[in-house]
């Protein structure tokens, strides 16, 4: 017990020594003073109040903008309703509150958007009165200024507004933008001139130097299908353009509208350096064919790669005859199975002894010709 007590006294005396030698003055410096705590609390309160204030201000501004836009929308809808309720009216006075309200740029833009939206929904006198309001408020000037804006989306917006509002006096500026270096502006302008002038608007193909993408071509063709066909007097010159995509688009126009008068120019495109042009030329020639077309395609076949060879064989059924029998028999020995099968289909459909030739070939050389013969036979019996 004595030893244990001595040991305990020894350890406790050591710890006491350490404890008594702690520098409390310096150690308390690690804890914040009340003044610092008060200052931090004050900063936190101020920051919180600022955040609440900014949030409230932002929400209030959004609410004001929403109410403002909603008032404009309701005003336009009410005005449109009055026009519709009196369809015999040739003109409608501009409400005075409109003239006062639309001094702010954002209000004027909101009005333009509402008029454009409603213009697309009405025809006749109602549509004319919407254009009249657009003029009376001077909103046509706002749209015109956008054409010179450096921001491309603003340019596109201006083109669209002027087009919907039938502002043909701005055709020159819009036509100039059909060859803009920006693809979105080009497409918007090209679309606009066709909407304004129909097939005459295609004259931009005379000058456009930038590519017309496949998407653009599809969109333009879809628009043209909805318009009465008025002719393509300069189609032959487009087929000789230095712009490959213009040639491709012109070939599609010739194909869709069966422009047989450009058969010669389309045939020249079979020798074009651009494969995409040659592929489209084959499709177009098959649509506007004469008695020389099939031979033109079989001659072009020899210089083509797989893609256009298959394309030619798929188009030949529209125009081939017994005159192409020898050519087709040779193509049964093509390296690619797809080409063999495509040649066999043409042979069976367009020649008088096609099925007999395929049957004999299948007996002579069963692999793969027997399978090809059976496939073609089953397809013809459907």
C-alpha positions as a LaTeX table, in Angstrom:
\begin{tabular}{lrrr}
\hline
Residue & $x$ (\AA) & $y$ (\AA) & $z$ (\AA) \\
\hline
Unk1 & 0.00 & 0.00 & 0.00 \\
Unk2 & 2.78 & 2.34 & 0.75 \\
Unk3 & 4.35 & 1.73 & $-2.62$ \\
Unk4 & 1.06 & 2.27 & $-4.43$ \\
Unk5 & 0.44 & 5.48 & $-2.53$ \\
Unk6 & 3.94 & 6.72 & $-3.33$ \\
Unk7 & 3.43 & 5.93 & $-7.01$ \\
Unk8 & 0.10 & 7.72 & $-7.04$ \\
Unk9 & 1.62 & 10.78 & $-5.36$ \\
Unk10 & 4.45 & 10.73 & $-7.89$ \\
Unk11 & 2.12 & 10.73 & $-10.91$ \\
Unk12 & $-0.30$ & 13.25 & $-9.50$ \\
Unk13 & 2.54 & 15.57 & $-8.62$ \\
Unk14 & 3.80 & 15.37 & $-12.20$ \\
Unk15 & 0.39 & 16.11 & $-13.65$ \\
Unk16 & $-0.09$ & 18.88 & $-11.19$ \\
Unk17 & 3.21 & 20.36 & $-12.26$ \\
Unk18 & 2.20 & 20.27 & $-15.90$ \\
Unk19 & $-1.27$ & 21.61 & $-15.09$ \\
Unk20 & 0.07 & 24.46 & $-12.99$ \\
Unk21 & 2.55 & 25.42 & $-15.72$ \\
Unk22 & $-0.10$ & 25.83 & $-18.46$ \\
Unk23 & $-0.11$ & 29.35 & $-19.86$ \\
Unk24 & $-3.79$ & 30.21 & $-19.44$ \\
Unk25 & $-3.24$ & 33.65 & $-20.77$ \\
Unk26 & $-2.09$ & 32.34 & $-24.13$ \\
Unk27 & $-4.54$ & 29.42 & $-24.27$ \\
Unk28 & $-7.60$ & 31.63 & $-23.95$ \\
Unk29 & $-6.47$ & 33.47 & $-27.09$ \\
Unk30 & $-7.69$ & 30.50 & $-29.14$ \\
Unk31 & $-11.32$ & 31.28 & $-28.13$ \\
Unk32 & $-13.25$ & 34.24 & $-29.70$ \\
Unk33 & $-14.01$ & 37.14 & $-27.46$ \\
Unk34 & $-17.62$ & 38.32 & $-26.92$ \\
Unk35 & $-16.92$ & 41.33 & $-29.13$ \\
Unk36 & $-15.95$ & 39.07 & $-32.06$ \\
Unk37 & $-19.03$ & 36.91 & $-31.54$ \\
Unk38 & $-21.26$ & 39.99 & $-31.57$ \\
Unk39 & $-19.58$ & 41.24 & $-34.76$ \\
Unk40 & $-20.01$ & 37.85 & $-36.49$ \\
Unk41 & $-23.65$ & 37.71 & $-35.47$ \\
Unk42 & $-24.19$ & 41.18 & $-36.83$ \\
Unk43 & $-22.56$ & 40.28 & $-40.17$ \\
Unk44 & $-24.67$ & 37.12 & $-40.40$ \\
Unk45 & $-27.85$ & 39.11 & $-39.73$ \\
Unk46 & $-26.92$ & 41.74 & $-42.32$ \\
Unk47 & $-26.08$ & 39.11 & $-44.97$ \\
Unk48 & $-29.34$ & 37.29 & $-44.27$ \\
Unk49 & $-31.31$ & 40.52 & $-44.59$ \\
Unk50 & $-29.53$ & 41.32 & $-47.85$ \\
Unk51 & $-30.29$ & 37.88 & $-49.27$ \\
Unk52 & $-33.94$ & 38.18 & $-48.23$ \\
Unk53 & $-34.09$ & 41.66 & $-49.74$ \\
Unk54 & $-32.52$ & 40.59 & $-53.05$ \\
Unk55 & $-34.82$ & 37.57 & $-53.23$ \\
Unk56 & $-37.88$ & 39.70 & $-52.53$ \\
Unk57 & $-36.78$ & 42.31 & $-55.09$ \\
Unk58 & $-36.17$ & 39.65 & $-57.75$ \\
Unk59 & $-39.50$ & 37.96 & $-57.15$ \\
Unk60 & $-41.26$ & 41.31 & $-57.17$ \\
Unk61 & $-39.64$ & 42.29 & $-60.49$ \\
Unk62 & $-40.61$ & 38.94 & $-62.00$ \\
Unk63 & $-44.15$ & 39.41 & $-60.78$ \\
Unk64 & $-44.28$ & 42.90 & $-62.25$ \\
Unk65 & $-42.91$ & 41.61 & $-65.57$ \\
Unk66 & $-45.41$ & 38.77 & $-65.60$ \\
Unk67 & $-48.30$ & 41.13 & $-64.88$ \\
Unk68 & $-47.02$ & 43.58 & $-67.49$ \\
Unk69 & $-46.71$ & 40.88 & $-70.16$ \\
Unk70 & $-50.05$ & 39.42 & $-69.19$ \\
Unk71 & $-51.72$ & 42.82 & $-69.53$ \\
Unk72 & $-50.23$ & 43.21 & $-73.00$ \\
Unk73 & $-51.35$ & 39.72 & $-73.98$ \\
Unk74 & $-54.86$ & 40.29 & $-72.69$ \\
Unk75 & $-55.01$ & 43.66 & $-74.44$ \\
Unk76 & $-53.97$ & 42.16 & $-77.78$ \\
Unk77 & $-56.38$ & 39.25 & $-77.38$ \\
Unk78 & $-59.21$ & 41.66 & $-76.58$ \\
Unk79 & $-58.35$ & 43.78 & $-79.62$ \\
Unk80 & $-58.20$ & 40.68 & $-81.83$ \\
Unk81 & $-61.57$ & 39.58 & $-80.47$ \\
Unk82 & $-63.07$ & 42.94 & $-81.45$ \\
Unk83 & $-61.66$ & 42.56 & $-84.96$ \\
Unk84 & $-63.07$ & 39.05 & $-85.28$ \\
Unk85 & $-66.48$ & 40.13 & $-83.95$ \\
Unk86 & $-66.70$ & 42.73 & $-86.74$ \\
Unk87 & $-65.21$ & 40.98 & $-89.80$ \\
Unk88 & $-66.70$ & 43.56 & $-92.18$ \\
Unk89 & $-64.47$ & 46.28 & $-90.74$ \\
Unk90 & $-61.76$ & 47.36 & $-93.14$ \\
Unk91 & $-59.78$ & 49.14 & $-90.50$ \\
Unk92 & $-59.64$ & 49.23 & $-86.74$ \\
Unk93 & $-58.48$ & 52.18 & $-84.68$ \\
Unk94 & $-55.44$ & 51.56 & $-82.52$ \\
Unk95 & $-56.45$ & 51.68 & $-78.85$ \\
Unk96 & $-55.06$ & 54.74 & $-77.10$ \\
Unk97 & $-53.76$ & 52.69 & $-74.18$ \\
Unk98 & $-51.60$ & 50.78 & $-76.67$ \\
Unk99 & $-49.97$ & 53.97 & $-77.87$ \\
Unk100 & $-49.17$ & 55.05 & $-74.31$ \\
Unk101 & $-48.11$ & 51.64 & $-73.09$ \\
Unk102 & $-45.63$ & 50.76 & $-75.80$ \\
Unk103 & $-42.91$ & 53.32 & $-75.22$ \\
Unk104 & $-40.66$ & 50.78 & $-73.56$ \\
Unk105 & $-38.58$ & 48.50 & $-75.85$ \\
Unk106 & $-39.55$ & 45.36 & $-73.96$ \\
Unk107 & $-43.22$ & 46.26 & $-74.27$ \\
Unk108 & $-42.87$ & 46.82 & $-78.00$ \\
Unk109 & $-41.12$ & 43.47 & $-78.43$ \\
Unk110 & $-43.84$ & 41.77 & $-76.45$ \\
Unk111 & $-46.42$ & 43.37 & $-78.73$ \\
Unk112 & $-44.53$ & 42.20 & $-81.84$ \\
Unk113 & $-44.45$ & 38.63 & $-80.55$ \\
Unk114 & $-48.17$ & 38.67 & $-79.83$ \\
Unk115 & $-49.02$ & 40.12 & $-83.23$ \\
Unk116 & $-46.78$ & 37.61 & $-85.02$ \\
Unk117 & $-48.37$ & 34.75 & $-83.11$ \\
Unk118 & $-51.88$ & 35.93 & $-83.92$ \\
Unk119 & $-51.05$ & 36.80 & $-87.53$ \\
Unk120 & $-50.10$ & 33.17 & $-88.14$ \\
Unk121 & $-53.55$ & 32.09 & $-86.92$ \\
Unk122 & $-55.78$ & 34.30 & $-89.09$ \\
Unk123 & $-56.41$ & 35.11 & $-92.73$ \\
Unk124 & $-58.28$ & 37.75 & $-94.67$ \\
Unk125 & $-59.44$ & 41.01 & $-93.10$ \\
Unk126 & $-58.37$ & 39.99 & $-89.59$ \\
Unk127 & $-54.86$ & 39.32 & $-90.85$ \\
Unk128 & $-54.82$ & 42.65 & $-92.71$ \\
Unk129 & $-55.88$ & 44.52 & $-89.58$ \\
Unk130 & $-53.11$ & 42.87 & $-87.56$ \\
Unk131 & $-50.59$ & 44.12 & $-90.13$ \\
Unk132 & $-52.20$ & 47.56 & $-89.92$ \\
Unk133 & $-51.72$ & 47.66 & $-86.15$ \\
Unk134 & $-48.11$ & 46.54 & $-86.67$ \\
Unk135 & $-47.62$ & 49.55 & $-88.95$ \\
Unk136 & $-49.50$ & 52.08 & $-86.83$ \\
Unk137 & $-47.43$ & 51.25 & $-83.79$ \\
Unk138 & $-44.24$ & 51.56 & $-85.85$ \\
Unk139 & $-43.23$ & 48.02 & $-84.93$ \\
Unk140 & $-42.07$ & 47.35 & $-88.49$ \\
Unk141 & $-39.20$ & 49.74 & $-87.78$ \\
Unk142 & $-38.20$ & 47.70 & $-84.72$ \\
Unk143 & $-38.09$ & 44.52 & $-86.79$ \\
Unk144 & $-36.16$ & 46.21 & $-89.59$ \\
Unk145 & $-33.44$ & 47.44 & $-87.20$ \\
Unk146 & $-32.84$ & 43.84 & $-86.10$ \\
Unk147 & $-31.55$ & 42.93 & $-89.56$ \\
Unk148 & $-28.43$ & 45.01 & $-88.87$ \\
Unk149 & $-27.82$ & 43.61 & $-85.40$ \\
Unk150 & $-24.50$ & 41.84 & $-84.81$ \\
Unk151 & $-26.20$ & 39.09 & $-82.79$ \\
Unk152 & $-27.31$ & 36.37 & $-85.16$ \\
Unk153 & $-30.33$ & 35.30 & $-83.12$ \\
Unk154 & $-31.61$ & 38.89 & $-83.23$ \\
Unk155 & $-31.15$ & 38.92 & $-87.02$ \\
Unk156 & $-33.11$ & 35.68 & $-87.30$ \\
Unk157 & $-35.83$ & 37.15 & $-85.12$ \\
Unk158 & $-36.08$ & 40.25 & $-87.33$ \\
Unk159 & $-36.24$ & 38.17 & $-90.53$ \\
Unk160 & $-39.00$ & 36.00 & $-89.08$ \\
Unk161 & $-41.07$ & 38.98 & $-87.92$ \\
Unk162 & $-40.82$ & 40.82 & $-91.23$ \\
Unk163 & $-41.66$ & 37.66 & $-93.14$ \\
Unk164 & $-44.76$ & 36.79 & $-91.10$ \\
Unk165 & $-45.91$ & 40.41 & $-91.35$ \\
Unk166 & $-45.44$ & 40.30 & $-95.15$ \\
Unk167 & $-43.00$ & 43.21 & $-95.26$ \\
Unk168 & $-42.00$ & 42.81 & $-98.90$ \\
Unk169 & $-40.34$ & 46.22 & $-98.91$ \\
Unk170 & $-37.53$ & 44.56 & $-96.93$ \\
Unk171 & $-37.01$ & 41.80 & $-99.49$ \\
Unk172 & $-33.71$ & 43.29 & $-100.68$ \\
Unk173 & $-32.11$ & 43.15 & $-97.22$ \\
Unk174 & $-33.48$ & 39.70 & $-96.48$ \\
Unk175 & $-32.32$ & 38.45 & $-99.88$ \\
Unk176 & $-28.81$ & 39.71 & $-99.10$ \\
Unk177 & $-28.84$ & 37.62 & $-95.89$ \\
Unk178 & $-29.55$ & 34.41 & $-97.83$ \\
Unk179 & $-25.78$ & 34.25 & $-98.31$ \\
Unk180 & $-24.86$ & 35.22 & $-94.74$ \\
Unk181 & $-21.81$ & 33.52 & $-93.26$ \\
Unk182 & $-24.00$ & 32.32 & $-90.37$ \\
Unk183 & $-25.96$ & 29.16 & $-91.22$ \\
Unk184 & $-28.94$ & 30.02 & $-89.00$ \\
Unk185 & $-29.34$ & 33.45 & $-90.59$ \\
Unk186 & $-28.98$ & 31.93 & $-94.08$ \\
Unk187 & $-31.68$ & 29.35 & $-93.42$ \\
Unk188 & $-34.04$ & 31.91 & $-91.90$ \\
Unk189 & $-33.53$ & 34.29 & $-94.85$ \\
Unk190 & $-33.88$ & 31.56 & $-97.48$ \\
Unk191 & $-37.07$ & 30.39 & $-95.81$ \\
Unk192 & $-38.40$ & 33.94 & $-95.68$ \\
Unk193 & $-37.88$ & 34.76 & $-99.38$ \\
Unk194 & $-39.70$ & 31.56 & $-100.37$ \\
Unk195 & $-42.57$ & 32.36 & $-98.00$ \\
Unk196 & $-42.77$ & 35.87 & $-99.44$ \\
Unk197 & $-42.32$ & 35.07 & $-103.13$ \\
Unk198 & $-42.78$ & 31.32 & $-103.61$ \\
Unk199 & $-40.71$ & 29.74 & $-106.37$ \\
Unk200 & $-39.45$ & 33.16 & $-107.47$ \\
Unk201 & $-37.68$ & 33.39 & $-104.12$ \\
Unk202 & $-35.37$ & 30.57 & $-105.22$ \\
Unk203 & $-33.32$ & 33.10 & $-107.12$ \\
Unk204 & $-31.00$ & 33.13 & $-104.09$ \\
Unk205 & $-29.55$ & 29.94 & $-105.63$ \\
Unk206 & $-27.92$ & 32.22 & $-108.21$ \\
Unk207 & $-25.64$ & 33.78 & $-105.63$ \\
Unk208 & $-25.37$ & 31.54 & $-102.56$ \\
Unk209 & $-21.78$ & 30.45 & $-102.02$ \\
Unk210 & $-22.11$ & 28.65 & $-98.68$ \\
Unk211 & $-23.29$ & 25.02 & $-98.46$ \\
Unk212 & $-27.01$ & 24.31 & $-98.30$ \\
Unk213 & $-27.17$ & 21.46 & $-95.79$ \\
Unk214 & $-29.37$ & 18.39 & $-96.24$ \\
Unk215 & $-31.60$ & 19.68 & $-93.45$ \\
Unk216 & $-31.99$ & 23.04 & $-95.20$ \\
Unk217 & $-32.78$ & 21.34 & $-98.50$ \\
Unk218 & $-35.44$ & 19.16 & $-96.89$ \\
Unk219 & $-37.01$ & 22.15 & $-95.16$ \\
Unk220 & $-37.08$ & 24.22 & $-98.35$ \\
Unk221 & $-38.55$ & 21.34 & $-100.37$ \\
Unk222 & $-41.25$ & 20.83 & $-97.75$ \\
Unk223 & $-42.17$ & 24.52 & $-97.94$ \\
Unk224 & $-42.27$ & 24.46 & $-101.74$ \\
Unk225 & $-44.59$ & 21.44 & $-101.77$ \\
Unk226 & $-47.23$ & 23.58 & $-100.08$ \\
Unk227 & $-47.07$ & 26.26 & $-102.78$ \\
Unk228 & $-48.54$ & 26.29 & $-106.31$ \\
Unk229 & $-45.83$ & 25.38 & $-108.80$ \\
Unk230 & $-44.95$ & 28.39 & $-110.98$ \\
Unk231 & $-41.92$ & 27.03 & $-112.84$ \\
Unk232 & $-38.13$ & 26.93 & $-112.51$ \\
Unk233 & $-36.86$ & 29.03 & $-115.43$ \\
Unk234 & $-33.19$ & 29.08 & $-114.34$ \\
Unk235 & $-32.96$ & 25.46 & $-113.24$ \\
Unk236 & $-30.40$ & 24.65 & $-115.95$ \\
Unk237 & $-28.01$ & 27.30 & $-114.63$ \\
Unk238 & $-28.32$ & 25.97 & $-111.06$ \\
Unk239 & $-27.28$ & 22.53 & $-112.34$ \\
Unk240 & $-24.02$ & 24.12 & $-113.51$ \\
Unk241 & $-23.35$ & 26.02 & $-110.27$ \\
Unk242 & $-19.92$ & 26.09 & $-108.65$ \\
Unk243 & $-21.63$ & 25.26 & $-105.37$ \\
Unk244 & $-22.05$ & 21.47 & $-105.17$ \\
Unk245 & $-24.96$ & 21.72 & $-102.74$ \\
Unk246 & $-26.83$ & 24.03 & $-105.11$ \\
Unk247 & $-26.47$ & 21.37 & $-107.83$ \\
Unk248 & $-27.78$ & 18.68 & $-105.47$ \\
Unk249 & $-30.75$ & 20.84 & $-104.51$ \\
Unk250 & $-31.47$ & 21.70 & $-108.16$ \\
Unk251 & $-31.41$ & 17.99 & $-109.03$ \\
Unk252 & $-33.95$ & 17.33 & $-106.27$ \\
Unk253 & $-36.16$ & 20.09 & $-107.66$ \\
Unk254 & $-35.89$ & 18.56 & $-111.13$ \\
Unk255 & $-36.76$ & 15.14 & $-109.71$ \\
Unk256 & $-39.73$ & 16.28 & $-107.65$ \\
Unk257 & $-41.25$ & 18.52 & $-110.33$ \\
Unk258 & $-40.28$ & 16.21 & $-113.24$ \\
Unk259 & $-38.35$ & 18.84 & $-115.15$ \\
Unk260 & $-37.56$ & 16.76 & $-118.24$ \\
Unk261 & $-36.14$ & 19.79 & $-120.06$ \\
Unk262 & $-32.95$ & 19.59 & $-117.96$ \\
Unk263 & $-32.22$ & 15.94 & $-118.75$ \\
Unk264 & $-29.03$ & 16.90 & $-120.59$ \\
Unk265 & $-27.68$ & 19.04 & $-117.73$ \\
Unk266 & $-28.60$ & 16.34 & $-115.19$ \\
Unk267 & $-26.76$ & 13.73 & $-117.28$ \\
Unk268 & $-23.60$ & 15.84 & $-117.15$ \\
Unk269 & $-23.80$ & 15.61 & $-113.33$ \\
Unk270 & $-23.11$ & 11.86 & $-113.61$ \\
Unk271 & $-19.48$ & 12.84 & $-114.16$ \\
Unk272 & $-19.32$ & 15.31 & $-111.26$ \\
Unk273 & $-16.36$ & 14.98 & $-108.88$ \\
Unk274 & $-18.66$ & 15.01 & $-105.83$ \\
Unk275 & $-20.17$ & 11.59 & $-105.18$ \\
Unk276 & $-23.23$ & 13.06 & $-103.46$ \\
Unk277 & $-24.04$ & 14.98 & $-106.65$ \\
Unk278 & $-23.63$ & 11.84 & $-108.76$ \\
Unk279 & $-25.89$ & 9.83 & $-106.45$ \\
Unk280 & $-28.62$ & 12.48 & $-106.70$ \\
Unk281 & $-28.14$ & 12.73 & $-110.47$ \\
Unk282 & $-28.94$ & 9.02 & $-110.80$ \\
Unk283 & $-32.17$ & 9.43 & $-108.81$ \\
Unk284 & $-33.20$ & 12.49 & $-110.81$ \\
Unk285 & $-32.47$ & 10.93 & $-114.21$ \\
Unk286 & $-34.51$ & 7.86 & $-113.31$ \\
Unk287 & $-37.44$ & 10.22 & $-112.68$ \\
Unk288 & $-37.08$ & 12.35 & $-115.85$ \\
Unk289 & $-35.80$ & 9.53 & $-118.07$ \\
Unk290 & $-35.90$ & 9.25 & $-121.85$ \\
Unk291 & $-34.84$ & 6.40 & $-124.12$ \\
Unk292 & $-31.14$ & 7.10 & $-123.52$ \\
Unk293 & $-31.17$ & 7.25 & $-119.73$ \\
Unk294 & $-30.74$ & 3.56 & $-118.95$ \\
Unk295 & $-27.60$ & 3.36 & $-121.10$ \\
Unk296 & $-26.26$ & 6.51 & $-119.46$ \\
Unk297 & $-26.59$ & 4.89 & $-116.04$ \\
Unk298 & $-25.02$ & 1.59 & $-117.09$ \\
Unk299 & $-22.08$ & 3.45 & $-118.61$ \\
Unk300 & $-21.62$ & 5.52 & $-115.45$ \\
Unk301 & $-21.77$ & 2.32 & $-113.38$ \\
Unk302 & $-18.31$ & 1.20 & $-114.47$ \\
Unk303 & $-16.59$ & 4.22 & $-112.91$ \\
Unk304 & $-18.52$ & 4.19 & $-109.64$ \\
Unk305 & $-17.84$ & 2.80 & $-106.18$ \\
Unk306 & $-20.14$ & 0.58 & $-104.15$ \\
Unk307 & $-22.53$ & 3.30 & $-102.93$ \\
Unk308 & $-23.50$ & 4.65 & $-106.32$ \\
Unk309 & $-23.35$ & 1.24 & $-108.01$ \\
Unk310 & $-26.00$ & 0.02 & $-105.60$ \\
Unk311 & $-27.91$ & 3.27 & $-106.15$ \\
Unk312 & $-27.87$ & 2.74 & $-109.94$ \\
Unk313 & $-29.08$ & $-0.85$ & $-109.64$ \\
Unk314 & $-31.92$ & 0.28 & $-107.35$ \\
Unk315 & $-33.02$ & 2.98 & $-109.82$ \\
Unk316 & $-32.73$ & 0.88 & $-113.00$ \\
Unk317 & $-35.99$ & $-1.03$ & $-112.40$ \\
Unk318 & $-37.84$ & 2.20 & $-113.27$ \\
Unk319 & $-36.30$ & 2.43 & $-116.75$ \\
Unk320 & $-34.39$ & $-0.74$ & $-117.74$ \\
Unk321 & $-35.41$ & $-3.16$ & $-120.51$ \\
Unk322 & $-34.04$ & $-6.10$ & $-122.51$ \\
Unk323 & $-31.41$ & $-3.72$ & $-123.85$ \\
Unk324 & $-29.69$ & $-3.87$ & $-120.42$ \\
Unk325 & $-29.84$ & $-7.70$ & $-120.14$ \\
Unk326 & $-26.18$ & $-8.34$ & $-120.98$ \\
Unk327 & $-25.04$ & $-5.62$ & $-118.60$ \\
Unk328 & $-27.13$ & $-7.11$ & $-115.79$ \\
Unk329 & $-25.86$ & $-10.65$ & $-116.40$ \\
Unk330 & $-22.30$ & $-9.37$ & $-116.04$ \\
Unk331 & $-23.23$ & $-7.67$ & $-112.77$ \\
Unk332 & $-24.35$ & $-11.01$ & $-111.33$ \\
Unk333 & $-20.64$ & $-11.65$ & $-110.85$ \\
Unk334 & $-20.13$ & $-8.48$ & $-108.79$ \\
Unk335 & $-17.95$ & $-8.90$ & $-105.71$ \\
Unk336 & $-20.51$ & $-7.73$ & $-103.16$ \\
Unk337 & $-23.57$ & $-9.88$ & $-102.42$ \\
Unk338 & $-25.84$ & $-6.82$ & $-102.25$ \\
Unk339 & $-24.85$ & $-5.85$ & $-105.80$ \\
Unk340 & $-25.44$ & $-9.42$ & $-107.05$ \\
Unk341 & $-28.90$ & $-9.44$ & $-105.51$ \\
Unk342 & $-29.76$ & $-5.94$ & $-106.78$ \\
Unk343 & $-28.70$ & $-6.89$ & $-110.34$ \\
Unk344 & $-30.78$ & $-10.09$ & $-110.12$ \\
Unk345 & $-33.89$ & $-8.12$ & $-109.13$ \\
Unk346 & $-33.52$ & $-5.78$ & $-112.11$ \\
Unk347 & $-32.90$ & $-8.71$ & $-114.43$ \\
Unk348 & $-36.03$ & $-10.50$ & $-113.22$ \\
Unk349 & $-38.27$ & $-7.44$ & $-113.41$ \\
Unk350 & $-37.09$ & $-5.71$ & $-116.59$ \\
Unk351 & $-36.05$ & $-8.46$ & $-119.00$ \\
Unk352 & $-38.23$ & $-11.05$ & $-120.71$ \\
Unk353 & $-36.11$ & $-14.06$ & $-119.71$ \\
Unk354 & $-34.78$ & $-12.79$ & $-116.42$ \\
Unk355 & $-36.15$ & $-15.49$ & $-114.13$ \\
Unk356 & $-35.05$ & $-18.26$ & $-116.49$ \\
Unk357 & $-31.53$ & $-16.83$ & $-116.54$ \\
Unk358 & $-31.43$ & $-16.71$ & $-112.74$ \\
Unk359 & $-32.79$ & $-20.26$ & $-112.44$ \\
Unk360 & $-30.15$ & $-21.59$ & $-114.83$ \\
Unk361 & $-27.46$ & $-19.66$ & $-112.97$ \\
Unk362 & $-28.64$ & $-21.19$ & $-109.68$ \\
Unk363 & $-28.36$ & $-24.70$ & $-111.06$ \\
Unk364 & $-24.94$ & $-24.01$ & $-112.55$ \\
Unk365 & $-23.51$ & $-22.37$ & $-109.46$ \\
Unk366 & $-25.76$ & $-23.00$ & $-106.43$ \\
Unk367 & $-23.73$ & $-20.88$ & $-104.03$ \\
Unk368 & $-24.84$ & $-18.13$ & $-103.91$ \\
Unk369 & $-27.05$ & $-17.98$ & $-107.04$ \\
Unk370 & $-29.65$ & $-20.56$ & $-106.00$ \\
Unk371 & $-30.35$ & $-18.55$ & $-102.87$ \\
Unk372 & $-30.52$ & $-15.35$ & $-104.93$ \\
Unk373 & $-32.95$ & $-16.99$ & $-107.37$ \\
Unk374 & $-35.20$ & $-18.24$ & $-104.56$ \\
Unk375 & $-35.13$ & $-14.84$ & $-102.86$ \\
Unk376 & $-36.12$ & $-12.99$ & $-106.06$ \\
Unk377 & $-38.79$ & $-15.59$ & $-106.87$ \\
Unk378 & $-40.35$ & $-15.30$ & $-103.42$ \\
Unk379 & $-40.31$ & $-11.51$ & $-103.64$ \\
Unk380 & $-42.06$ & $-11.53$ & $-107.03$ \\
Unk381 & $-44.74$ & $-13.93$ & $-105.81$ \\
Unk382 & $-45.78$ & $-11.73$ & $-102.90$ \\
\hline
\end{tabular}
